[in-house]
Amino acid sequence: MRCGEWFDLHLENGRTLSCRLELGRDWYILTGRNDVRFYLKKNETYQVDL
């Protein structure tokens, strides 16, 4: 995956978030109307649909 790519991130509660991947000092996602930012944990695996 590269910066700016959109994908669906699967959450543990069965929900999905439509997100955009970005890189600053670390990788993070932007989601929602206001582009809420969530940083991704290093060495963590995430289930996504491209």
Buried (B, 14 or more C-beta within 10 A) or exposed (E): EEEEEEBEBBEEEEEEBEBBBBEEEEBBBBBEEEEEEEEBEEEEEEEBEE
